[in-house]
C-alpha cells in the first residue's frame, strides 16, 4: 500500500498468500486459459477497478486497509478479504462493507452458484466453474437447488433467501453474521 492507497500489486500479493485459485490472477491478467471458464468469467468477473482507480482518500470509504477488494462482479458487487477477521465479504459499491456477513471462500460464492443455476447453465458447466474456483460443495449444492426448484422453494425471494440460509448453515459457510 503506497501513500495509503491499495494498488493492484497489493491485491496480487494477498491473492498469492491466501492461495486462491489461479483463475483469480488470470482474471487480473485478462488471460483466462480455460476457454469454457473464459466464456463466462470474462464478461462477469473483473479485478476491482472501481476501487483501484480511487484516490487514497476515496478508498477510505471502503476501508480498503481492512477489506481488501479481490474481485468485482458485474461492475457493482465486490468480493473482499477481511484482514482482521480472516474471511470474505461481499458488498455493493453503494453499500457499507460492514453490513456483510463474514463468509468462507465457498460461502462468498454461494450466490454466484445459484445465479449460474438460474441462468440455466448446464450442470457440467456449473461443476467446472465451481472446480475452477476451488469450491468444495458445488455438486451437493446443485442437487439441493434442483430439489428446491422442483418443490417450488425458489419461486419467491423469501423462499430463495430461506434456501440460501439453510445451505450456508449446512456447509458452515458463515463465519460471523455481521462484520464488526
SVG drawing of the C-alpha trace seen along z (x, -y; Angstrom):
<svg xmlns="http://www.w3.org/2000/svg" viewBox="-44 -12 48 46">
<polyline fill="none" stroke="black" stroke-width="0.4" points="0.0,0.0 1.6,-3.2 0.5,-6.6 -2.4,-4.8 -3.8,-3.7 -4.2,0.0 -2.8,1.0 -3.0,4.0 0.3,5.3 -1.1,5.4 -4.0,7.4 -1.9,9.9 0.3,10.4 -2.7,11.2 -4.2,13.5 -1.0,15.4 -0.7,15.5 -4.3,16.7 -3.6,19.4 -6.7,18.5 -7.4,20.4 -5.1,19.5 -8.1,18.2 -8.2,15.2 -4.9,13.9 -5.8,15.0 -8.8,12.6 -6.4,9.8 -4.2,10.6 -7.3,10.7 -6.0,14.1 -8.2,16.9 -6.6,20.0 -9.6,22.3 -12.0,21.4 -15.1,22.7 -14.3,20.6 -13.3,17.6 -16.6,17.6 -18.5,16.9 -15.9,15.1 -14.6,12.6 -18.0,10.8 -18.7,11.1 -15.6,11.2 -13.0,8.4 -10.2,7.0 -11.8,4.4 -11.0,1.4 -13.8,-0.7 -11.8,-0.7 -8.3,-0.6 -8.8,-3.8 -9.9,-5.8 -7.6,-8.1 -6.3,-7.1 -8.9,-9.4 -11.7,-7.9 -10.6,-4.3 -11.0,-5.1 -14.8,-5.0 -14.4,-1.3 -11.9,-0.7 -9.5,1.0 -6.9,1.3 -9.2,3.9 -11.5,5.0 -9.1,5.8 -11.1,6.0 -10.3,9.1 -12.9,9.3 -15.6,7.1 -18.6,8.9 -20.9,7.3 -19.4,3.9 -21.0,3.4 -20.5,6.4 -17.2,6.6 -15.7,9.7 -13.2,8.7 -11.0,10.2 -11.4,9.0 -7.8,8.9 -8.9,8.6 -11.4,11.4 -9.8,13.6 -12.7,14.3 -14.5,13.0 -17.3,10.5 -19.3,9.2 -20.9,5.8 -22.2,3.5 -20.2,0.4 -23.0,-1.8 -23.3,0.1 -21.2,0.3 -18.8,3.3 -19.5,3.6 -23.1,4.7 -21.9,8.0 -21.7,11.3 -18.2,12.9 -18.0,15.9 -15.7,18.7 -14.4,18.7 -17.2,21.1 -19.8,19.0 -19.0,15.8 -19.6,17.6 -22.9,19.4 -25.0,16.6 -22.9,16.9 -23.6,20.7 -27.3,20.0 -27.1,17.4 -25.4,19.9 -28.2,22.3 -30.9,19.7 -29.2,18.7 -29.9,22.3 -26.2,23.1 -25.6,26.8 -24.8,28.9 -21.4,29.9 -20.5,26.2 -21.5,25.2 -19.4,28.1 -16.5,27.0 -16.7,23.3 -17.0,24.5 -13.9,26.7 -12.0,23.8 -12.8,21.6 -11.9,24.4 -15.5,24.5 -15.9,27.7 -19.7,28.3 -21.0,27.5 -22.2,31.0 -24.3,31.1 -25.5,27.5 -26.6,28.2 -28.5,31.3 -30.2,29.2 -31.0,26.4 -32.7,28.9 -34.7,30.4 -35.7,26.9 -36.7,25.8 -38.8,29.0 -40.5,28.4 -41.2,24.7 -39.0,23.4 -37.2,21.0 -40.3,19.4 -40.2,16.4 -37.5,14.2 -38.4,15.3 -38.1,19.0 -34.7,18.4 -33.5,16.5 -34.6,19.3 -32.8,21.9 -29.6,19.8 -29.7,19.5 -30.1,23.3 -27.3,24.0 -24.9,21.5 -25.6,23.1 -25.4,26.7 -22.0,26.2 -20.7,23.9 -20.1,21.1 -20.8,18.2 -18.1,17.3 -19.9,14.4 -23.4,12.9 -22.2,9.3 -18.8,7.9 -17.6,6.0"/>
</svg>
